[in-house]
Amino acid sequence: MSSTILVTGCAGFIGSHLCERLLHDGYRVIGIDNFDDFYPRATKEANLEIFAKHPRFSFIEVDLRNGARALAEHVTEPVDLVAHLAAKAGVGPSVKDPAGYMETNVLGTTHLLEWMRQQEVHNLFFASSSSVYGNTPELPFEEEASMLKAAVSPYAASKLAGEELIYTYHHLYQLKALCARFFTVYGPRQRPDLAIHKFARLLRAGQPIPVFGDGHTARDYTFVDDTVEGIARGIAYLLAQEAPVYELVNLGNHHPVSLLELIEAVGKAVGVEPQLSFQVPQAGDVEITYADITKAQHMLGYAPQTKLAEGLRQFVQWLDGAPVQAHHA
Ligand SMILES: NC(=O)c1ccc[n+]([C@@H]2O[C@H](COP(=O)([O-])OP(=O)(O)OC[C@H]3O[C@@H](n4cnc5c(N)ncnc54)[C@H](O)[C@@H]3O)[C@@H](O)[C@H]2O)c1
């Protein structure tokens, strides 16, 4: 019988793509989400609708902050692996609401780990973030880099704490765990707060694009299908392990793009010449993210495929409401 995967944050941007992919691969999928109000519930319900009726999918509305008991009450089927994507995401908003980020990302993760221990669920894939590297000077970022005094935002600190907590459960209870650091994921259904989505809306409205700093900050933008391919490979890797493991792995693109280059590319994809409005840098932002993906290549056979122009084309097609070709089919 196929394995059962519990996906937390299943109604979100990456979580919804992951559910589609896992269902396509033959897994049973239980999705949980609390429809956090970071962006509209209707957007998340629309994400969920795409696969909600699949015979191997079931959805449970539950809030991780309500503790292990709430999870035990709602999740009654045996689970083989948890893909933990639920979180309060985003660097800027975390500066304004640090306690809220800690409640979901750290306390919520602790409750999930306790539930896993009680239910004897031995496999965990965790969505961590490139933000844990902060302004680490050595480029590209390697998994073995020291993470002491690295986090420069509450969001980054919460993800680093998540990785450490998971290590603790690996150490105490022989959890098999993979913490994957995602690098600025974009594509259809992207969160509305993220740069590409925001820029496309502003361009369409004929408004200027705010450029925080001088425009030379850079991000290792990764297309969502490539990230999801890495997650699917990470899940298969964990399920194949006999002995406890704890691994950190970068799922980036190994190709940083500067903010000015990004704006130009989004302008081309949308078909509008961008007007720029320079602003002071935002608190908590880092200079550059740049993934060393050697470990992911060796361990998982991960090799991102999608060029920025093609990924932006698919994003804009989605934004315009045209059916995006079933990419996991
Ligand atoms: N998008 C990126 O560029 C990126 C980069 C690095 C890491 N990540 C991580 O990947 C994961 C998914 O990110 P995303 O961009 O899809 O974000 P998202 O906000 O679209 O998805 C997160 C989902 O988690 C749910 N959630 C939040 N709090 C919850 C709670 N207490 N209980 C249950 N569900 C809860 C939300 O309702 C949402 O549907 C997050 O852990 C994020 O930190 C994302």
The ligand as a MOL file (V3000), in Angstrom:
LIG
                    3D

  0  0  0     0  0            999 V3000
M  V30 BEGIN CTAB
M  V30 COUNTS 44 48 0 0 0
M  V30 BEGIN ATOM
M  V30 1 N 7.6810 30.9980 -0.5820 0
M  V30 2 C 8.9860 31.0860 -0.3410 0
M  V30 3 O 9.7010 31.7430 -1.0740 0
M  V30 4 C 9.6080 30.3490 0.8080 0
M  V30 5 C 10.9950 30.4450 0.9970 0
M  V30 6 C 11.5710 29.7840 2.0670 0
M  V30 7 C 10.8120 29.0180 2.9180 0
M  V30 8 N 9.4560 28.9440 2.7310 0 CHG=1
M  V30 9 C 8.6680 28.1280 3.6600 0
M  V30 10 O 7.8490 27.2310 2.9190 0
M  V30 11 C 6.6150 27.0300 3.6010 0
M  V30 12 C 5.4310 27.3480 2.6830 0
M  V30 13 O 5.5220 28.7170 2.2840 0
M  V30 14 P 4.4610 29.3980 1.3050 0
M  V30 15 O 5.1600 30.4540 0.5570 0
M  V30 16 O 3.7130 28.3380 0.5820 0 CHG=-1
M  V30 17 O 3.5240 30.1340 2.3710 0
M  V30 18 P 1.9420 30.1680 2.5210 0
M  V30 19 O 1.6580 31.2270 3.5280 0
M  V30 20 O 1.2970 30.2650 1.1810 0
M  V30 21 O 1.6050 28.7400 3.1340 0
M  V30 22 C 1.6620 28.4550 4.5160 0
M  V30 23 C 0.3620 27.8040 4.9190 0
M  V30 24 O 0.4310 27.4770 6.3250 0
M  V30 25 C -0.8310 27.7430 6.9100 0
M  V30 26 N -0.6610 27.9770 8.3500 0
M  V30 27 C -0.1200 29.0810 8.9410 0
M  V30 28 N -0.1890 28.9710 10.2710 0
M  V30 29 C -0.7760 27.7760 10.5440 0
M  V30 30 C -1.1470 27.1180 11.7570 0
M  V30 31 N -0.9150 27.6830 12.9320 0
M  V30 32 N -1.7510 25.9100 11.6750 0
M  V30 33 C -2.0130 25.3400 10.4560 0
M  V30 34 N -1.6880 25.9220 9.2800 0
M  V30 35 C -1.0710 27.1230 9.3190 0
M  V30 36 C -1.3350 28.9770 6.1780 0
M  V30 37 O -2.7490 29.1400 6.2770 0
M  V30 38 C -0.8490 28.7270 4.7490 0
M  V30 39 O -1.8520 28.1100 3.9590 0
M  V30 40 C 6.6590 27.9180 4.8560 0
M  V30 41 O 7.1170 27.1090 5.9310 0
M  V30 42 C 7.7030 28.9500 4.5010 0
M  V30 43 O 8.3150 29.4860 5.6480 0
M  V30 44 C 8.8340 29.6000 1.6950 0
M  V30 END ATOM
M  V30 BEGIN BOND
M  V30 1 1 1 2
M  V30 2 2 2 3
M  V30 3 1 2 4
M  V30 4 1 4 5
M  V30 5 2 4 44
M  V30 6 2 5 6
M  V30 7 1 6 7
M  V30 8 2 7 8
M  V30 9 1 8 9
M  V30 10 1 8 44
M  V30 11 1 9 10
M  V30 12 1 9 42
M  V30 13 1 10 11
M  V30 14 1 11 12
M  V30 15 1 11 40
M  V30 16 1 12 13
M  V30 17 1 13 14
M  V30 18 2 14 15
M  V30 19 1 14 16
M  V30 20 1 14 17
M  V30 21 1 17 18
M  V30 22 2 18 19
M  V30 23 1 18 20
M  V30 24 1 18 21
M  V30 25 1 21 22
M  V30 26 1 22 23
M  V30 27 1 23 24
M  V30 28 1 23 38
M  V30 29 1 24 25
M  V30 30 1 25 26
M  V30 31 1 25 36
M  V30 32 1 26 27
M  V30 33 1 26 35
M  V30 34 2 27 28
M  V30 35 1 28 29
M  V30 36 1 29 30
M  V30 37 2 29 35
M  V30 38 1 30 31
M  V30 39 2 30 32
M  V30 40 1 32 33
M  V30 41 2 33 34
M  V30 42 1 34 35
M  V30 43 1 36 37
M  V30 44 1 36 38
M  V30 45 1 38 39
M  V30 46 1 40 41
M  V30 47 1 40 42
M  V30 48 1 42 43
M  V30 END BOND
M  V30 END CTAB
M  END
